């Protein structure tokens, strides 16, 4: 289709309002509620401008981008209002349209008023498609929006021409991390570092982070572990004309984590569950007061809807404060407790780990330490947990981990390694048990000294940890230059190859220039003879554990197989890997 034909189609679309609005949910994991929906626009389904990329690019070329965006906002507001969707409406706006000399402030507010939507329920989401030349003018325009009650979001953080500067200068209420940094984050240490840095900056600037474009359960698990609370993506729900409003249907059941780096902290919350009765949000306040009087040790009461899902919580101190006002007891006695309940509460699934809950609690700075959080099973209430109990348990686990950690690398030592292998066999599941050993480490240590040797061990520990998926893998330090790594079956060969390359690259800084140039060094061997040794490399013994062969095997036998594989790998000069497949052994 020619450009002229595309412009003709655009004319028709704008003349007839022939646009389709889709909505994609944005979910709060900690509160198990819908924050809102992002409105996304498509052209006529059978037309050449159906794709939003083509549609908006054509409007930009025609100088009608502002007109198109206003039409999109009108359609989105109309659909959002007619469906009575819960939460906030996220509307995409190009900064360049706000900076146009002909831009007329107030048109978006007029649209909202026409469709009965409050400004404080709308988020202006800035989508940067071209460089911004006047930040001060944009800042002024956004202050105008904020004064009317709108919130501001910055889309595709990390992908725009000047997104970090926009964040620093405009101070948005929400920042949405670009999909590139979410894709495969469970396999990429650099992406995890980037997201971790974004979370730190968000805490300083009081912005909320939204991870969009989540497609894999592994991505969601890692983001949850890192403390990301607001999520969006195909894993939860694709953009739809009539999107779901039931949060429980959007959230996938957490996969059981196995032998991860923080395995002790991955235990589910069952041990902290207080099986305390809840009440309906329609329960009269007088009855709730009696419940607190009958149970002096009860600090909080969860309030449920008809489906037994938590909708609020009331704390003893909040109830007391409300009833202390003059005549409050008489005036409120017969009113439903929903009048006093708090919607700001943390609800977590019983299958979530203690570490996950600890991070969620840490992100909720407003959460009082003496208050409780709600525990659910598939979204249905089963009891409460106490924040102080989580903190105590985390402290105890940290102390226990320190007792069994290697003092140099702080990785789990032999006791947790044996526990890891035992649990692996109990489940059972397919996994790769990798015994990692450094070639020529002793002569390197003798020549360069123990300080340099320790730096090598610390470097290898970092390389191993960076290639481990924290939601399902395990890294331990047996002792000396011996390490153990448990990997899932996906792409394990590539990950081990990357491990070897990363290790050799970082070791380059430890060698004398002449040794690096020669690719070897001279040192005395174990028999006192001067010998030439190759530069450091890795020998890796791998046991491919099949689930069906795990039955009847114990941790000691599995460890012995890994040692045998490592010894075979050591027979080959330079980097080597030797594989023992339990399926072939059984045959």
Residue, then its C-alpha position, 0 to 999 in steps of 0.5 A: x500500500x502506498x503512503x497516499x493510500x495509507x493517509x486516505x485510510x487514516x482520514x476514514x478512521x479519524x472521520x468515523x472513529x473506527x478504532x478498537x480499544x483493548x485493555x491489559x491488566x496491571x496487577x499488584x502481587x502484594x495486595x492481590x488486586x488490580x492496580x488498573x488497565x493499560x488502554x491499547x489501540x488497534x485500527x480496523x481489524x481487516x484494514x492495513x492500519x490495524x497494527x498500532x505501529x503502522x497506525x501511529x507512524x502514519x499519523x505522525x507522518x501526516x502531522x495528525x498524531x495529536x488528533x489520533x491520540x485524542x480519538x484513542x483516549x475518547x474511545x478508551x474512556x468510553x469503553x472503560x466507563x461502560x464496562x465499569x472496570x476497577x482500578x486506574x486507567x493508563x492512557x498512552x500519550x506521546x510527549x511530542x503531542x504535549x509540546x505542540x504549539x497548538x496543544x490545547x490543555x484540558x481536552x483530556x479532562x473534558x473527555x473524562x468528565x463526559x464519560x464520568x471518570x475521575x482524574x485521580x483514577x487516570x494515569x498519563x503514560x508517556x511513550x517516547x518515540x522521538x527525542x525530546x527537545x524541551x524538558x522544561x516545557x514538558x515538565x510544565x505541561x505535566x505539572x498542569x496534569x498533576x494539578x488536575x489530579x492525574x498521575x504520571x507514568x514513564x513507559x519503556x524505561x531504558x529504551x527511550x532516547x532520554x528516559x533516565x533524564x525524563x525520570x530524574x527531571x519529571x519525577x513520575x509516579x510510576x516507571x515501566x521497565x522496558x520489555x527487553x530487560x524482562x525477557x529472560x531475566x532469570x537467565x541474565x545476571x546483567x538484566x537482574x542488575x539493571x532491574x535491581x538498580x531501577x528498584x533502588x532509584x525508585x525507592x529514592x524517588x518514591x516511584x512505583x515500578x511496573x514490570x511489563x512484558x512478562x511472558x514466562x513463570x520463571x521471569x515472574x518468579x525472579x521479579x517477585x524475588x527481587x521485590x517487584x510488586x506491579x506486573x503486566x504481561x501475556x503471562x497474566x493476560x493478553x490485551x482484550x476488549x473485555x478484560x477479566x476483573x478477577x485477580x485470582x484468575x490472572x495470577x499463575x500458581x507459583x511453581x514449587x522452587x527447588x534447591x535454590x541458592x536461598x533454599x532455607x528461605x524458600x520454605x513455604x509459609x505454612x509454619x507461620x500460619x495463624x488459623x484465625x477466623x475472619x469476618x464478612x465485610x458486612x459484619x456490624x462493628x459491634x460484633x467485630x468489637x466483641x470478637x476483639x474483646x473475646x480474643x485479647x491476643x488478636x491484633x487484626x481481623x481479615x474481612x472477606x467477600x462472599x467468595x471468601x477472598x480478602x477485601x480488607x483488614x481491621x486492626x485493633x488499634x484502628x478500631x479503638x481509635x475510631x470508637x474513642x471519638x464522642x458518641x462513636x460507639x453508639x453511632x457506628x455499632x450497627x454500621x458494617x465494619x467495611x466503614x472502618x476497614x483498611x484496603x491497604x493490606x498485604x495478602x500472600x499465597x501460602x505457597x510463597x517463600x519466606x524470602x519472597x514475603x520478607x521482600x514484599x514486607x520490606x517494600x511496604x514501608x508504611x506497614x507497621x511492624x506489629x500489624x498482620x498480613x493475610x495468607x491465602x490459598x488460591x486466593x481464598x483466605x486461610x489465616x493470618x501471619x505476623x510481620x514480627x514472626x517473618x523477621x524473627x525467622x529470617x534472622x534465625x535462617x541467616x544465622x543458620x546459613x552463616x554457620x554452614x557457609x564457606x568463610x571465604x565465598x559465603x556460599x553454602x558449605x557441605x551441610x547445605x550441599x548434602x541437604x540440597x542433594x537429599x531434597x533433589x532426590x526426594x522430589x524427584x526431578x530432572x537436574x544437572x549436578x555439576x562438580x566444578x574444579x579449577x585446573x592448575x590452581x595449586x601451582x598458581x597459588x604457590x606462584x602468585x600467593x594465597x591472596x591472589x588465589x583467594x581472589x580467583x576463588x571469589x571470582x569463580x563464586x561470582x561467575x557461578x552465582x551469575x549463571x544460576x537462576x535464583x528461583x531454581x538453581x543451587x551453588x555451593x562451595x565444597x572447599x578449596x577450589x571445588x564447587x557444586x552447582x545444580x542446574x535445571x535441564x534447560x540450556x545447561x550446556x550453553x550455561x556451562x560454556x558461558x561459565x568457562x568463558x567468563x571465568x577465563x576472561x576474568x582471570x586474565x587480570x591475575x597473570x603477569x603479562x609474560x605468562x598471559x602472552x605465553x599462555x602458561x607459567x612455570x612452577x614446581x609440581x607436587x614432586x618438586x620438579x619445575x614444570x610448565x602449567x597451562x593457565x587456569x581453566x575449569x574441569x566440570x563433572x556433570x551428573x544428568x539426574x533423571x527423575x526416574x533414576x532418583x528413586x532409591x538413590x541417596x545423597x552420598x551416592x549422587x555426590x560420589x557420581x559427581x566426584x567420579x565425573x569430575x575425576x574423568x574431566x580432570x584427565x583431559x588437559x584444559x577446559x573439559x566436561x565429563x557427563x554421566x547420565x543416570x539413565x544410561x547407567x541404569x541401562 
